[in-house]
Amino acid sequence: MIASVVNAALVLLGSLAGLFFGNKIQEKYTTAITMALGLCVGMIGLTSVIETEDTLCVILCMVIGTVAGELLRLEDRLDRLGETLKSKLTKGRENSRFTEGFMSATLLFCVGSMAVMGSMEAGIHHDYAILLSKSVIDCVVAVTLAASLGMGVCFSAASVLLYQGVLTLLFLWVGPFLPDAVITEMSAVGGLLILGISINMLGLLGERRVPVGNMLPAIFLPAAYLPLAGWLAELM
């Protein structure tokens, strides 16, 4: 858990620094940095995706997970959570990017191979190297995100603490029984979600956006798909 606490603290620190220096940075620089960051996020996503050893697993998990997320209206629920925080914590001041900042930062910091693999290493081997490395990266990213997207990024620190803390505890109990193949495919699916974030950050779809929030269930489905696929293969 200590690594997750450090990660959350550095996200908060970076966010506060971004808020403090945000109005001192010209918009053209903020826009350029955001675009550069979007490209870097895309690179991180691609790095995870190309590690897949089962393309069919990734495709089916994305389809089923997205359908489940749409039925559960996860993105709408995240929107409402962001709006609730906005109304309570901004005290009526307009901050139209609060929800976008909260959601974008939460998804960016929580979804992907480093969060999953780092939590696994922390839970199983008590090795915090991956999460501590991720913490430094997240801190730098939070500065730019908060400068461009505002206060909502600060509250993603709570999401980081909750998400990675729960994953660490989960892997502490079930990690020793989780095959390496499952971790690989979870990371690959997470990489596709990160690519979705990259597309949104770069504005490649114009006013439309990739509904990444509704795709979140997909990242956990390889844990069910791979054992089922193996069982069906034995029957055939």
N, C-alpha and C positions, 0 to 999 in steps of 0.2 A: 504493500500500500504506500510505502514511503515515496517510491518513485512517482506514483500517481499524484501524490500531494505536491511534490516538487514540480511536476509538469503543470498542474493547475496554477500553482503560484507564479511560475514563469509566464504562463499565458496571461494572467492578470497583470503582471508587471509590464509585459510588452504592450498590452492593450492600453494601460494607463499612460505609458510613454507615447503611444500613438495618438491618444486623445490630447495630450499636452502639446505635442509638437505638430499636430495635424493642421491647425490653422496657420502655422508658420511655413508650411510647405505649399508651394504653388500648385494649382490644380493640374497643370500639364505634367508636373513631375509625379504627382499622385496617380494620375491616369496611366502614365508610362510604366510606373512601378507595378501597378495592379495588372496591367497587361503582361508584363514580364513574369509576375508571380503566377498568372494564369497558365502561361507556358510551362513554368516549372512544375506546377501542380499536374499538368497533363503528362509531363515526363515521369513523375512519380507514379501516376496511374498506369502508364504504359509499362513501366518496369515491373509492376506487379502482375499485369495481365499476361505478359509474355512468358511468365513462369508456369502458366497452366499446363497440366499434362492430360487434361480431359476437357476438350472444348465443349462437348455435348453437355457436360455437367454445368459449365458456366452458363451456357445458353438456357438450359431448362431452369436452373435456379434463378436466373434473371427474370425469365418470363413468369414463373410461378410466384416469385417474391414480389414482383411488381404488381401482379394481379391482387395478391394478398394486401399489399400496401394501399392499393386503390380502394379495395373494399373497406379497409380499416380507416381510410382517409387520413393517413399518417401526416401528410404534408399540411393538410388543413388543421390538424391538431397542433402541429408545430407552429403554424401561423398563429393560432389562438393563444398558445403559450407565450409566444413572443409579444403579441398584442397585450396580454394580461400583464406581463412584466413591464411593458412600455407604459401602460396606464398607471401602474402603481409606483414606478420608480422614476419616471420622467416628470411627474407632477404636472401633467397637462402641457408641458412644452412639446412643440412639434419636433419629432425626430422620425421622419418617414422611413429611414433606413434601419431603424432599430431591429425589426424582425429579420430583414435580410442579413444584417450583420451577425445576429445571434445564430440564425440557421446556417449561414455559410461557414462561419467559424466552427460551429459545433460539428458539422459534417466533415469539414476539412481536418479538424484535429482528432476526430473520433473514428473515422472510417479509413481503413487501409491496412497494409501489411505491418507497418511499424507498431500500430496500436495493438493489433492482434498478436503479432509475434513477441512484442515487448511484454505484453501482459502474460503470455504463455511462459516466457523465460523467467519472469518475476515469480509467477505462481508455482512453476514446477521446480526450477533450479535456483530460485532466489538470486537470479542474475539480473541486475537493473541497468546494465549497460545500454541496451536498446532504448528503453524508456527515457533514460537520462539524455541520450543523444537526441531523441525526438523532442524532448523538452526544450533544448537549446534552439532547434529548428523552429518549433512552434512559437517561441518567444520572439524571434526575428520576424516571423510571418505575422504575428499578432500586431506588431507595431504598424506595419503597412495596412493591414485589414482595418484596424481601429481608426487610423488616419483617414481612410476612405469610406468606411461603413459606419463608424460611430460607436456609441456606447454599448450596443448589443453584443459586440465582440467580447467585452469584459465578462459577461455572464456565461459565455461559453466555457469559462474556467470550471464552473460547477458541473457542466456536462462532462468535461474531461475527467474530473475527479470521480463522478458517479460511474461513468461508462468503464473507464479503465480499472477503477477499484473493483467493480462487480466482475469484470473479466478476469482480473487477477485472482479473486477469490474462487471463481468458477474453475479456472485452470488448476488451482491448488487442489481441488477435489477430483475433477474429471480429466485433467490434462494428461496424466500418465496413461490413460486408456484411449487417447485421441490420436489416430494415425497421422503420420506426417502428410499423407496425401490430402487429408481433410483440411489441414492448415494451409497447404498450398492453394487449394481451390477456393477457400474462404478469402485468401489474399487476392487471388485473381478476380473474384467477383467484386471485392472491395476496390480493386484497381479500376474496374469499369465505372463504379460510382464516383471515384475521384476524377475520372475523365469527364463525367457529366458535370461535375463542379467546375472543371476547367472550361468546358464549353460555355457554361453560364457566365463565368467571370470574364471571358473574352467577348461575350455578346454575339456569338456566332449565329444564334437563332433569332436575333432581333428582339422583339418583345416577348416571344415565346421562350420558355425555359424548360430544361430537362427536369422532370419531377423527381429529383434525387431522393427526397424524403420518403416518397412512396415506394422506393426501391430498396429501402433499408433491410426488410426481411430477407432479401435474397442472400445477404452475406452469410447468414447462418444455415442456409439450406444444404450446403455440401455435407454437413455432418449427418444429414438424413439420407441424402441422395446416394452417396458412395457406398454405404453398407447395403442399401436396397438394390443398387445396380449390381453389386457383387453377388448378392443372393440370387437375383434373377439370372445372372450369367451362369451360375452353378446349376440352376434348374434346366437351362437350355443346353 
